[in-house]
Amino acid sequence: MAGVVKASDRVYDTIREDILSGRLPSGTPLSEVELADRLGVSRTPLRAALSKLAAEGLVDTSQGRTGVVPEVSAASVAELFELREALEVHAARLAARRGDPAVFSTLASEFADARRVLRDKGRSDYYDVVSRFDEALDVAIDNRSLRAALDTSRLHLVRARRLASDNPERLLQAAVEHGAICRAIAAGDEALATSATIVHLRASLATILSTLQLRADRQGIA
């Protein structure tokens, strides 16, 4: 049994990363036969992994036995950002109340250096700064239940965020917005941290929805 559990964890990690990275794009059917053959496992651990991914919303099993990588649609993104706003606004408020000012002042400086980081090192180094911000926020809020909810929303954000990654100006503006959130938290200003978070989330949502519409328009022309 332990071997089955270990195999399902490995399969879960592999498929999850393939979905989040875009190697398995939206709409890809997840054939059990093909996946089992490619990953070198039996159907039992594969089905356990797919069930876990379906529970997380990364696999859609509503259309039949064969799972599908769900679409990143305007409706799904809008729903995600409604959830994010509810969670992250409260998290920013708590962080301003409980967080270490020095940690967020340092992060504000890192975000201020985003243009150089993107130019000299690339997007992965920039997203490392974003990850450190998320980690600092998790520590600051000191709330395990809220942290678990934030982790779930961030999981789906990875797919949506790729839609904005081709827009370098948006990345720079997002860095400015993150910096404003960090400065507000460092200052212990709950109201400012809240408003800065709302500004960031709504600008991010607008960019992603605009990108989705542009892609739909291009496909219509094609």
Residue pairs with C-beta under 8 A, 6 or more apart in sequence:
4 44
4 45
4 48
5 45
5 48
7 41
7 42
7 45
8 44
8 45
8 46
8 48
8 49
8 52
9 49
10 39
10 41
10 45
11 35
11 39
11 41
11 45
11 46
11 48
11 49
12 48
12 49
12 52
12 53
14 39
15 24
15 30
15 35
15 49
15 50
15 53
15 59
16 53
16 58
17 23
18 24
19 53
19 58
19 59
19 69
19 159
20 58
20 155
20 158
20 159
22 159
22 162
24 30
24 69
25 69
26 69
26 70
26 71
26 72
26 159
27 68
27 69
27 71
28 68
28 69
29 66
29 67
29 68
30 50
30 59
30 66
30 67
30 68
30 69
31 66
32 43
32 46
32 47
32 50
32 66
35 46
36 42
36 43
36 46
39 46
50 59
50 61
50 67
53 59
53 67
54 60
54 61
54 67
56 152
56 155
57 70
57 156
58 69
58 70
58 155
58 156
59 67
59 68
59 69
59 70
60 67
60 68
60 69
60 70
61 67
61 68
70 76
72 159
72 160
72 163
72 212
73 212
74 209
74 212
74 213
77 160
77 205
77 208
77 209
77 212
78 205
78 209
80 153
80 156
80 157
80 160
81 201
81 202
81 204
81 205
83 153
84 153
84 157
84 201
85 197
85 198
85 201
85 202
87 146
87 149
87 150
87 153
88 150
88 153
88 197
88 201
89 194
89 197
89 198
89 201
90 146
91 137
91 141
91 146
91 150
92 137
92 181
92 184
92 185
92 190
92 193
92 194
92 196
92 197
93 190
93 193
93 194
94 140
94 141
94 142
94 143
94 146
95 104
95 136
95 137
95 140
95 141
95 185
95 193
96 184
96 185
96 187
96 188
96 189
96 190
96 192
96 193
97 188
97 190
98 140
98 141
98 142
99 136
99 137
99 139
99 140
99 141
99 185
99 186
100 136
100 140
101 185
101 186
101 187
101 188
102 186
103 136
103 139
103 140
104 136
104 140
104 182
104 183
104 185
104 186
105 182
105 183
105 186
107 129
107 132
107 133
107 136
107 178
107 179
107 182
108 179
108 182
108 183
108 186
110 117
110 129
110 132
111 129
111 133
111 175
111 176
111 178
111 179
111 182
112 175
112 179
114 126
114 129
114 171
114 172
114 175
114 176
115 172
115 175
117 125
117 126
117 129
118 125
118 126
118 168
118 171
118 172
123 165
123 171
126 171
126 175
129 175
129 178
130 178
133 178
133 181
133 182
134 150
134 154
137 150
138 147
138 150
140 185
141 147
160 208
161 208
163 207
163 208
163 211
163 212
164 170
164 171
164 174
164 204
164 207
164 208
164 211
165 171
166 211
167 207
167 211
170 207
173 203
174 200
174 203
174 204
177 196
177 199
177 200
177 203
178 200
180 196
180 199
180 200
181 193
181 196
181 197
181 200
184 192
184 193
184 196
185 193
